[in-house]
């Protein structure tokens, strides 16, 4: 295992102990759970540089009573997320930001199975917390998978949003995917600046939802 990878997992362990675990012990019902893979976890970076932490900064600046929890896990697939969601829902959440599926697409998994797993995650969340709002991050499959596969894969996020009356983030990696200066050496994982742009993208969709939940709120920047 490389030193960079060891450093990342050590940072993520510390982050889990001091951020995720206290969240599970708390009774906070205004939690925003960012449930995703390595992009959400902030692979290769300090977890505090990942977009959920940037979102928390925006929440704090807007003086809103919400808590962003990073539930990202490197390598996570939709099936892995389905196995993990009950643990993450041990304490109440108010919003689920579902950002899973990229690793399914990279592996060429059947999009219908991905859709089924994501729907199951949503169903479990709504069963536990009926008032929870759902946000779905749109994702894209690699173009080398072929147009037929990529179109079917990308459509599942729109379809899930429509069926579940969820907020759809059109494309989580908008303005970041494929831009060398915004990604790490692997060309896949956003760097610090890339994560900053992800936060701006997510905030554009999340801000109105927080205002609706927390109404009336003024001056959300």
Secondary structure per residue as TSV (DSSP state, phi and psi in degrees):
chain	resnum	aa	ss	phi	psi
A	1	X	-	360.0	131.7
A	2	X	-	-69.3	160.0
A	3	X	H	-62.8	-36.9
A	4	X	H	-63.8	-41.5
A	5	X	H	-68.1	-40.7
A	6	X	H	-61.3	-42.7
A	7	X	H	-62.6	-41.1
A	8	X	H	-63.1	-47.8
A	9	X	H	-66.5	-33.0
A	10	X	H	-65.5	-44.3
A	11	X	H	-62.6	-40.3
A	12	X	H	-69.4	-34.5
A	13	X	H	-62.4	-45.5
A	14	X	H	-62.1	-42.7
A	15	X	H	-60.9	-42.6
A	16	X	I	-63.8	-42.6
A	17	X	I	-65.7	-37.8
A	18	X	I	-101.2	-15.2
A	19	X	I	-115.5	-57.4
A	20	X	I	-70.9	-47.0
A	21	X	H	-62.9	-45.3
A	22	X	H	-60.0	-33.7
A	23	X	H	-60.7	-42.0
A	24	X	H	-67.0	-25.5
A	25	X	H	-86.4	-14.6
A	26	X	S	-87.1	169.6
A	27	X	-	-109.1	21.0
A	28	X	-	-67.1	118.0
A	29	X	S	-96.4	4.8
A	30	X	S	-113.5	43.4
A	31	X	E	-91.0	138.6
A	32	X	E	-105.6	113.2
A	33	X	E	-96.3	115.4
A	34	X	E	-91.4	107.6
A	35	X	E	-111.8	101.6
A	36	X	E	-152.1	-154.9
A	37	X	S	-112.1	-146.7
A	38	X	H	-64.1	-30.3
A	39	X	H	-64.1	-43.5
A	40	X	H	-69.3	-40.5
A	41	X	H	-65.6	-24.8
A	42	X	T	84.1	43.9
A	43	X	T	-49.9	132.8
A	44	X	T	80.9	-1.4
A	45	X	S	-126.4	167.5
A	46	X	-	-65.4	131.9
A	47	X	G	-53.2	-26.1
A	48	X	G	-73.1	-7.3
A	49	X	G	-98.0	-5.1
A	50	X	S	-74.9	158.2
A	51	X	H	-60.7	-32.1
A	52	X	H	-60.9	-37.2
A	53	X	H	-68.2	-35.9
A	54	X	H	-65.6	-36.8
A	55	X	H	-63.4	-40.5
A	56	X	H	-60.4	-37.6
A	57	X	H	-61.1	-41.8
A	58	X	H	-66.8	-38.9
A	59	X	H	-62.5	-44.2
A	60	X	H	-63.4	-42.5
A	61	X	H	-64.2	-31.8
A	62	X	T	-84.7	-2.3
A	63	X	T	56.6	46.4
A	64	X	-	-103.3	147.3
A	65	X	-	-92.8	66.6
A	66	X	-	-132.0	152.7
A	67	X	E	-125.6	119.8
A	68	X	E	-87.8	126.0
A	69	X	E	-116.9	127.7
A	70	X	E	-87.0	105.8
A	71	X	-	-104.2	28.1
A	72	X	-	-78.7	147.8
A	73	X	-	-142.4	123.7
A	74	X	T	-60.8	136.3
A	75	X	T	82.2	-0.2
A	76	X	-	-67.9	134.5
A	77	X	-	-104.3	175.0
A	78	X	H	-63.7	-35.9
A	79	X	H	-66.6	-41.2
A	80	X	H	-64.0	-39.8
A	81	X	H	-62.9	-38.9
A	82	X	H	-62.9	-37.7
A	83	X	H	-70.8	-24.6
A	84	X	H	-97.7	-17.7
A	85	X	H	-62.5	-37.3
A	86	X	H	-62.1	-35.7
A	87	X	H	-65.3	-39.9
A	88	X	H	-73.3	-16.2
A	89	X	T	-100.7	17.8
A	90	X	S	-63.1	-27.4
A	91	X	S	-119.1	153.1
A	92	X	-	-59.8	147.0
A	93	X	-	-127.2	155.9
A	94	X	S	-104.8	-30.9
A	95	X	E	-138.1	134.8
A	96	X	E	-109.2	119.4
A	97	X	E	-100.7	105.0
A	98	X	E	-93.7	111.2
A	99	X	E	-127.0	52.4
A	100	X	-	-115.5	154.4
A	101	X	-	131.9	-21.0
A	102	X	H	-58.0	-44.3
A	103	X	H	-70.1	-27.0
A	104	X	H	-63.4	-45.5
A	105	X	H	-65.7	-39.6
A	106	X	H	-63.3	-30.2
A	107	X	T	-92.8	-2.7
A	108	X	T	69.7	29.3
A	109	X	-	-70.6	153.3
A	110	X	-	-58.0	119.1
A	111	X	H	-58.4	-29.2
A	112	X	H	-66.6	-31.6
A	113	X	H	-73.0	-41.4
A	114	X	H	-58.0	-46.5
A	115	X	H	-61.1	-42.0
A	116	X	H	-62.0	-43.7
A	117	X	H	-65.6	-43.1
A	118	X	H	-65.0	-39.4
A	119	X	H	-63.3	-38.5
A	120	X	H	-64.7	-38.4
A	121	X	H	-62.6	-43.0
A	122	X	H	-64.1	-44.4
A	123	X	H	-60.8	-43.1
A	124	X	H	-64.2	-42.5
A	125	X	H	-62.0	-47.0
A	126	X	H	-69.2	-30.8
A	127	X	H	-65.8	-42.0
A	128	X	H	-75.4	-39.4
A	129	X	-	-136.9	85.2
A	130	X	T	-56.8	-26.8
A	131	X	T	-85.1	-3.4
A	132	X	-	-64.7	134.6
A	133	X	E	-88.9	148.1
A	134	X	E	-116.2	130.6
A	135	X	E	-118.0	136.3
A	136	X	E	-118.5	125.5
A	137	X	E	-86.8	117.6
A	138	X	-	-69.3	139.9
A	139	X	-	-133.3	166.2
A	140	X	-	-128.6	148.0
A	141	X	-	-90.0	156.0
A	142	X	-	-59.5	139.5
A	143	X	G	-61.5	-23.2
A	144	X	G	-72.3	-3.8
A	145	X	G	-79.1	-10.9
A	146	X	-	97.5	149.3
A	147	X	H	-64.0	-36.6
A	148	X	H	-61.4	-46.1
A	149	X	H	-67.4	-47.3
A	150	X	H	-62.7	-39.7
A	151	X	H	-64.7	-43.2
A	152	X	H	-66.3	-39.8
A	153	X	H	-64.4	-49.8
A	154	X	H	-66.0	-27.5
A	155	X	H	-72.5	-21.4
A	156	X	H	-65.3	-29.9
A	157	X	H	-73.1	-41.1
A	158	X	H	-63.2	-43.7
A	159	X	H	-64.4	-41.5
A	160	X	H	-64.2	-40.1
A	161	X	H	-63.7	-41.7
A	162	X	H	-66.2	-45.9
A	163	X	H	-66.3	-34.4
A	164	X	T	-102.3	8.8
A	165	X	T	51.9	44.3
A	166	X	-	-102.6	158.2
A	167	X	E	-78.3	130.0
A	168	X	E	-105.4	120.7
A	169	X	E	-82.5	114.1
A	170	X	S	-52.3	-47.8
A	171	X	-	-154.3	114.9
A	172	X	T	-57.7	-38.9
A	173	X	T	-96.9	26.0
A	174	X	T	-56.8	132.2
A	175	X	T	68.7	7.5
A	176	X	T	-121.3	-44.2
A	177	X	T	-58.0	129.0
A	178	X	T	81.5	0.1
A	179	X	-	-98.6	109.1
A	180	X	G	-57.8	-39.6
A	181	X	G	-72.4	-10.3
A	182	X	G	-108.3	3.6
A	183	X	B	-126.7	160.2
A	184	X	-	-73.1	-179.4
A	185	X	T	-59.2	-26.8
A	186	X	T	-73.8	-11.0
A	187	X	S	73.9	5.8
A	188	X	S	-115.3	-45.3
A	189	X	S	-94.5	128.9
A	190	X	B	-60.6	144.1
A	191	X	-	-85.7	-169.0
A	192	X	H	-58.2	-46.1
A	193	X	H	-66.7	-37.9
A	194	X	H	-62.3	-41.5
A	195	X	H	-64.2	-35.1
A	196	X	H	-61.0	-42.2
A	197	X	H	-67.7	-38.5
A	198	X	H	-58.0	-43.3
A	199	X	H	-61.3	-40.6
A	200	X	H	-64.0	-41.1
A	201	X	H	-62.9	-48.3
A	202	X	H	-65.6	-41.2
A	203	X	H	-61.6	-33.6
A	204	X	H	-58.3	-34.2
A	205	X	H	-92.6	-32.4
A	206	X	H	-77.6	-37.4
A	207	X	H	-53.8	-48.5
A	208	X	H	-63.4	-33.8
A	209	X	H	-67.2	-42.3
A	210	X	H	-63.3	-40.2
A	211	X	H	-62.8	-39.3
A	212	X	H	-66.0	-43.8
A	213	X	H	-67.8	-38.9
A	214	X	T	-98.3	10.8
A	215	X	-	-56.7	147.6
A	216	X	S	-85.7	136.3
A	217	X	-	-127.5	138.7
A	218	X	-	-117.3	154.7
A	219	X	-	60.5	46.8
A	220	X	-	-85.8	114.5
A	221	X	-	-96.6	360.0
